[in-house]
């Protein structure tokens, strides 16, 4: 009964107005949804609850946040993961490193070097190529490693093919040059990696962008009346705000 009531509460939160700036846009006949956060916002990674259970869904996180009068303003899957939903590559949550940085080339998109790390610091948001990150080791309050990099210093990943027929629903994140803004993007039509990188660089004007995932890409954007569902997720990234009742 308690779980049912918590789930109902989470659904009520979804129906309430959200503070996040999420919008839909078209670019060169392809559809995308974007959500933005700025440095200093309560942007977090989520993997396991206090009992060590994997959250797995946006609703479960909202239920947990509700106990503190909080709610997800927006969220999406936040990194690649193993079958047991443990993170692939570096994962830092609330200053605690739960998975190590991986620097070696490997199979799949994650191992298509260069890959990178999205890092949430106290006063800035950055995307850093993984080997450069290993040398600098910034003080990330939250961080997730993924790959490949989509855009590196304004240049597409060297392995991308413009005419590739590998088209999927994909999600990723880009950051502004001053580290004050992060733009989270999910494609609402199937795109290849080159096309996805083009959206970040040529439409959004971002010189650093990181691929998060495809196939399992999902977005929770209450302001748009959207909360994708499916099989349980691994890492989830989201912006946390006061629940509507807490703001009254």
C-alpha positions in Angstrom: 0.0 0.0 0.0 2.8 2.4 0.9 4.5 1.8 -2.4 1.2 2.4 -4.2 0.7 5.7 -2.4 4.3 6.8 -3.2 3.8 6.0 -6.8 0.6 8.1 -6.9 2.4 11.0 -5.3 5.1 10.8 -7.9 2.5 10.9 -10.7 1.0 14.0 -9.1 4.4 15.6 -9.1 4.8 14.9 -12.8 1.5 16.7 -13.6 2.7 19.8 -11.8 4.5 22.7 -13.6 8.3 22.2 -13.7 11.1 24.8 -13.6 13.3 23.2 -16.2 13.7 24.8 -19.6 12.8 21.9 -21.9 11.7 22.4 -25.5 11.2 20.6 -28.8 12.9 21.7 -32.0 13.4 20.6 -35.6 16.8 20.8 -37.3 17.3 19.7 -41.0 14.1 17.6 -40.9 15.1 15.8 -37.7 13.3 16.2 -34.3 15.0 16.8 -31.0 14.1 17.6 -27.4 16.5 19.7 -25.3 16.6 20.5 -21.6 19.0 23.0 -20.1 20.7 23.3 -16.7 23.2 26.0 -15.5 26.0 25.7 -13.0 24.7 25.9 -9.5 21.5 24.1 -10.2 20.9 20.9 -8.2 21.9 18.6 -11.0 22.6 15.0 -9.8 23.4 11.5 -10.8 21.3 8.7 -9.3 22.1 4.9 -9.2 21.1 3.3 -5.9 18.9 4.2 -3.0 19.9 4.2 0.7 19.2 0.4 0.8 21.5 -0.3 -2.1 18.7 -1.0 -4.6 19.0 0.4 -8.1 16.5 3.1 -8.8 16.0 2.0 -12.4 13.2 4.6 -13.2 12.3 8.2 -13.0 9.2 7.4 -10.9 11.3 5.6 -8.2 13.6 8.6 -7.9 10.7 11.0 -7.7 9.2 8.8 -4.9 12.5 9.0 -2.9 12.9 12.8 -3.5 9.3 13.4 -2.3 10.3 12.5 1.2 12.4 15.7 1.2 9.9 17.8 -0.6 11.8 17.6 -3.9 11.0 16.4 -7.4 12.8 15.9 -10.7 12.4 18.9 -13.0 13.8 16.8 -15.9 16.0 13.6 -16.2 17.4 11.2 -18.6 19.5 8.0 -18.6 22.9 9.1 -17.5 25.5 6.7 -18.7 26.1 3.2 -20.1 25.7 0.2 -17.8 26.3 -3.5 -17.5 23.5 -6.1 -17.4 23.4 -5.7 -13.6 22.9 -2.0 -14.3 26.3 -1.1 -12.8 28.0 1.8 -14.6 30.5 1.3 -17.4 33.4 3.6 -16.7 33.9 6.4 -14.2 30.9 7.0 -12.0 30.9 9.6 -9.2 27.8 10.3 -7.1 27.8 12.9 -4.3 31.6 12.9 -4.2 31.8 9.1 -3.9 33.5 7.2 -6.8 31.6 4.0 -7.4 33.3 2.9 -10.7 36.7 3.6 -12.0 37.9 5.6 -15.1 38.5 3.4 -18.1 41.1 4.6 -20.6 41.6 1.6 -22.9 40.0 1.2 -26.3 37.2 -1.4 -26.5 34.1 -2.7 -28.2 31.0 -0.7 -28.8 30.4 3.1 -28.7 31.9 3.5 -25.2 35.3 2.2 -26.4 35.3 4.2 -29.6 38.1 6.6 -28.4 38.2 9.4 -27.7 35.5 9.1 -25.1 34.9 11.5 -22.2 33.6 12.5 -18.8 30.7 14.8 -17.9 31.7 16.5 -14.7 29.5 18.5 -12.3 31.6 20.7 -10.2 30.4 23.3 -7.6 30.6 26.2 -10.0 30.9 24.8 -13.5 29.8 22.0 -15.8 32.5 20.4 -18.1 33.1 17.6 -20.6 36.7 16.4 -20.6 38.3 13.8 -22.8 39.0 10.8 -20.6 42.8 10.8 -20.8 42.9 14.5 -20.2 40.6 13.9 -17.2 43.0 11.3 -15.8 45.7 14.0 -15.7 43.6 16.8 -14.4 41.2 15.0 -12.0 38.9 17.9 -11.4 36.8 18.0 -8.2 33.6 16.5 -9.6 30.6 16.3 -7.2 29.0 14.0 -9.8 30.6 12.5 -12.9 29.7 10.0 -15.6 32.0 8.6 -18.3 30.6 7.7 -21.7 31.6 7.6 -25.3 32.3 8.4 -27.9 32.9 12.2 -27.6 30.6 13.8 -30.2 32.3 17.1 -30.5 35.9 17.8 -29.3 37.0 21.4 -29.3 34.5 22.1 -32.1 35.5 19.1 -34.3 33.5 16.0 -34.9 34.8 12.7 -33.6 37.3 11.4 -36.3 35.5 8.0 -36.7 32.1 9.4 -37.6 30.7 8.7 -41.1 28.3 11.3 -42.5 26.3 8.7 -44.5 26.2 6.0 -41.8 23.0 4.0 -41.9 23.2 3.3 -38.1 20.3 5.4 -37.0 18.8 5.3 -33.5 17.1 7.4 -30.9 20.1 8.8 -29.1 20.8 11.1 -26.1 23.8 13.1 -25.1 25.0 16.3 -23.4 26.9 19.4 -24.5 28.4 22.2 -22.5 29.1 25.9 -23.1 32.6 27.2 -23.4 32.4 29.0 -20.1 31.2 25.9 -18.2 28.0 27.6 -17.1 25.4 25.8 -19.2 24.7 22.1 -20.0 22.3 21.1 -22.7 20.8 17.6 -22.6 19.5 16.3 -25.9 17.4 13.3 -27.0 16.7 12.8 -30.6 13.0 12.2 -31.3 13.8 10.8 -34.7 16.5 8.2 -35.5 19.9 9.8 -36.2 23.4 8.6 -36.8 26.3 9.8 -34.7 27.5 12.3 -37.3 24.0 13.9 -37.4 23.8 13.9 -33.7 27.2 15.7 -33.4 26.1 18.1 -36.0 23.1 19.2 -33.9 25.3 20.0 -31.0 27.9 21.8 -32.9 26.1 23.6 -35.7 22.6 24.1 -34.2 23.4 24.6 -30.5 26.8 26.1 -31.0 28.5 23.8 -28.5 32.2 22.9 -28.9 32.2 20.0 -26.4 29.5 17.3 -26.5 29.4 13.7 -25.2 27.3 10.8 -26.4 25.4 9.1 -23.5 23.6 6.2 -25.2 21.2 4.9 -27.8 18.5 2.2 -27.9 17.7 2.8 -24.2 17.6 6.6 -24.4 14.7 8.0 -22.3 13.6 11.5 -21.2 11.5 12.6 -18.2 10.2 16.1 -18.9 7.1 16.9 -16.9 6.8 20.4 -18.4 6.3 18.7 -21.8 3.9 16.1 -20.5 6.6 13.4 -21.2 8.1 10.6 -19.1 9.5 7.7 -21.2 9.3 4.2 -19.7 10.8 0.8 -20.4 13.2 -1.7 -18.9 15.0 -0.6 -15.7 17.9 1.8 -16.3 21.4 2.1 -14.7 22.6 5.6 -14.0 20.1 8.5 -14.3 20.9 12.2 -14.4 18.4 14.8 -13.4 17.8 18.3 -12.2 16.2 18.4 -8.7 13.9 21.3 -7.6 11.4 21.9 -4.8 8.1 20.1 -5.2 5.2 22.4 -6.0 3.7 22.0 -2.5 7.1 22.9 -1.0 7.2 26.2 -3.0 3.9 27.4 -1.8 
